[in-house]
């Protein structure tokens, strides 16, 4: 399971104190984006993250290959900070220095220089990408990955472990997209996992929204104080996200707009109102008599299964559970 949240210390404490999994935050910097990645996966994540902004072309793979292989010559593993701390524009100087010191053969140096020539056009973009990404993940990134390893989203999924990550802010779009692209790689490899989101907004992040809405071998759990507000009140995004849900658990909402939206989402039913009427009295004909008439009036109308005010009035230990597949609705108390 991969848990993403924004500074939820209570959630972190539940996970850590019960031994459910590892927690990456500013007090426990264990995260490394590239642990368990091969070179192709590293390039895929780098080129797909914030694609419209950096627009790293396929030739950029040659630059990453130089760094990847040079790290191997130094017996360093290809962790994120080893890439982020690399002076990409100065790679030819690094290659020359290693050749002069005897760490590289002339053939190896020529091969690296050839790779640099093929990927040079992407060098500045890759350098900017790693500079920006390093800033967004500095609060969770390990500085000791060469010795202790480091935990990545992909390594946690491969090992069947739980990794809880504090995103720190919804403004960290690059970090969020990098995680999404890592999950896409895991999905393409056929790994099963659960993504748990705690108050993480998706409305303005198209790759993230698509990740939540597409069907695959993974499960999504979305937890929010007010999901409709979290999605910026966008009906299309709300419909996309909720359309893939199996179950919805509703607690009290204070926003009347959100209550109305959830009431509308759960739907309506056909209600038949029956009213009875009776007419009675004395009549004068050939003789006085008493008569009475009974009648029924039936009115068809549509009503919400759950009215907005019912959601609003839920007590702290009351919930509605709506099963999307069967259409069943249960009101229950939480013990």
N, C-alpha and C positions, 0 to 999 in steps of 0.2 A: 504494500500500500504506500502511495505517495500522498502526503498530507501537506497542503499549502495553506498558509494563513498569514495574517497581518498583525503580528505582535500579540497573539493570544497566549499569554503566559500560563493560564489555567490549563489550556489544551496541552501545552508542552509538558507541564508538570504531571498531568495524568499519564502521558505516554512514557516519560522518563522514570517516574517513581514506580510504575508497574512493570517496567522492563519490556514494554511493548515494542520498542525500536529506538532508533537514533534520532537525536534532535540537533539540527543545525541552526544556530542563532549567533548573536554577537558575543555570547559568553562561551560558546562551544563551536569554534570555527573548524568544522570538519568537512565542509563541502568542497568537492573538486569536480568540475563539470565534465572532465574527460576521462575519469577513471573507468576502466573497462571498455574504452573506445579503441577501435583501430583507426588508421589514418583516414580511410574513406568516410567513416562515421564522423570523425572530427571535421572534415571538410564539409560534409553534408549539413551538419549543425551550424557551422560558421556561415556558409553561403545562404542557408534558408532563413536565418534569424534576421529580422528587420531588413528583408530583401530589398524593399523599395528604397531604403535609405542608403545602404552600402553597395548594393548591386555588384557583388563580388562574382566575377566571371569564372568559368571552369579553369582558366589558366592559373587562378590563385592557388589551385591544388599544388602546383610545383613549389610555391613559396613555403607552404605548410610542410611539404615533403622534406625540404632542406632542413627546416627546424627539427622535424621529427627524427630524421636520420642523424643530425648532429647531436641531438640529445642522447641517442643511442651510443655514439662514440664516447660520450662523457659518462656513460653508465647511469644516465638520468632517464626516468620514465616520462612519457609524454603527458604530463599533467597540465592543467590550464595555466597556472601561473608561470610555468616554464615557457609557454608560448607568449603569454602576456608580457613577460619581462624581456622578451627578445627584441633587440633593436633591428627591426626588419629592413629598413633602408641600408643598414650597415652590414648586411650579410656578406657581401663580397670581401669586406675587410676581415670579418671573422674567419672566412674560409682561407684567406691568405695567411692570417696569423697561425691557424692550425696547420697549414701546410709548412710554414717556416719552422714551427716547433716540432715537426715530425709526427704530429697527431693524425695527419692525413697524407695519403700518397698523392702523387701528381694526378693519377687517373681519377681518384675520388674527388679531388679538388676540381678537375676539369668537368666532371659530371655535375657537381654542385653549381658551378658557374654557368653551365649550359641550362640547368633547371631555372636558375635565377633570370637568365635572359628570356626564357619562355614565359615566366610569370611576373616579370618586372612591372608590367602595366597595372597589376593588381596589388602591388606591394603597399602603396600608401593607404589604400582602402582597408587592407587587412590590418595594418598598423593602427588605424583609427578605430576599427572594430574592437580590437583587443583592449585598447585604451579605454573606450567607453564601457565595455562590458566589465572590465576589472573594477571600475568605479561603482557599478551597480551591484556587484556581488562581494564587495570588500568586507561587508559585515558578517559574511558566512564562510568566505573562502579560506581554506587552510593554507598556511605558509610552510607546512612540513610534509607535503604529500610524498616527497621522495623517500622519506623514512617510514611514515605511518600509513601511506596509501591514500586515504581520503575516500569519502562516500559520494557517489554520484547517483543520479536518478536511475541510470541504466544498471549500475552495479547492484543497487538495492533490489530492483525488479528481478534481475538474473538470480539473485540469491534468495528470493522470496522473503525479503525483509521489509520492515516499515521504516521509511525515512520521512521525518517531519521537517519542513523548511519554512523558516520565517522570511517571507518576501520583503518585509519591512515597510513597503509602500506599494500601492497600486501604480505609482509612477514609474516603477522599475520594469518598464515594458520589455526591455531587452532580456532581462533575466527571466521573465515569465515566458517569453517566446522561445528562449533557449531550452527551457524545461519542456515546453510543448513539443518542440522539434525532437527532443530526446525521447519523449513518449511516443511520437510517431515512428521513430526508429524501432522502439520496442514492439509496437503494434505490427510493423512490417516483418519483424522477426518471429511473430506468433506468440509473444509472451503475454500471459494473462496478468492483469493487475487491477487495482482499484485506485481511483483518484478521488481524494477527499478534499473539498474546497470549503474553507471557512471564511465567509465574507470577502471573497476575492472577486472583484468585478471583471466581467468579460465583455461588456457591451461595446467597448471601444477597442477591442483586441480581436481582429478577425480570425487569426489562426487559432486563438484560444477558444473562441466561440464555436468554430468549426470542429475543434477537438471534442468539445462537450456534446455537440449535437450529432456527431457521426456514430454509426453503429460499428462495433468491433468486438474483440474478445476482452474488452475491459469494462469495468463498471464505474459509474460516476456517483458520488455522493455530494450534493450541494447543500451547504448549511448557511443560513443567513438570517439576520434579525428581520430583514425586509427584502426579499429577493426582487420584487418588482422595482423597488427604489434602487437596489444595487445595479439593476440592469438599466438604470437611467430612465425608467418609466417608458421604455420602448416596447411597444406591443409586439413587434415582429421578433425581437430578440427573446422576449418572454415566451412567445409561442414556440419558438425554435427550441429553447432550452427545456421547457416543460413538456414539449411534445415527445421527447425521448425518455421521459421518466416512467418508472414502473409504479412507484408509490410516492405520495406526497403526505408529509406529516405537518399539519398546521397548528401553530400556537397562536396566542393572541397577537393581533396587529393593532398598533395605535393609529396608523394612517388609514383614513377612511377610503382614500383612493386605492390603496393596496387591498383593503378588505373587499371592495367592490370588484377588483380585478380577479381575486382568488374565487370569489363567489361566482363570477361569470365563468371562470375556467372550469370549476367543478360541474357546472351545468344546471339544467332545469329539468323538471318533471311535469307530467300532466296531472293536474289536480282537479278533482270533480267536487264542487261544492253542492251539497244537497240541502235545500230549505223546504220545510214542511209548512203547509198552511191549512187552516180549517175555518170553514164558514158554517155557522149554526144560528138558528133562530126560529121564531114562531111565524107561521104563515096563515093567511086567512083565505080559505077556498070555500068548498061546500061546508067545511067545518074547520075549526081551529086545529092546527097540528104543529109539531116540532120536527125540524129536519136539520141534518148536519152533512156537510161535504168535506172530504179530506183530499188534499192534493200534495204533490211533490214537484219542486222545481230544481232541475239539475243544470249547473253552469260549468262548462269546461274552461280551464285557464292554465297558463304556464307559471310555475313558481320556481325560484332558485332552491336547489337541494339544501344549500346552506346560505342563509341570508348574511349580508355584510355585518349587521349588528351582532349576529351570533358569533362571528369570528372575533369581533372587537371585544365582546363580553366574556371570552374564555378566561377562566381563572388560571393562575400559574401552573396548576397541575392537571389542566384539561387540554386535550388535543383532539383534532379531527384527523383521521387516517383515510385517505382516498386511494383506492386501488384503480389505476388507470386501465388495467386490462379487463377487469370484471365490472368496473363502474360502481363497486360497493363503497359505501361510506360508513365509517364507524366513529362515534364519539366516545372517548375513553378517558379514564383518569390515570395519570402516571403515579406509580407507587414509589 
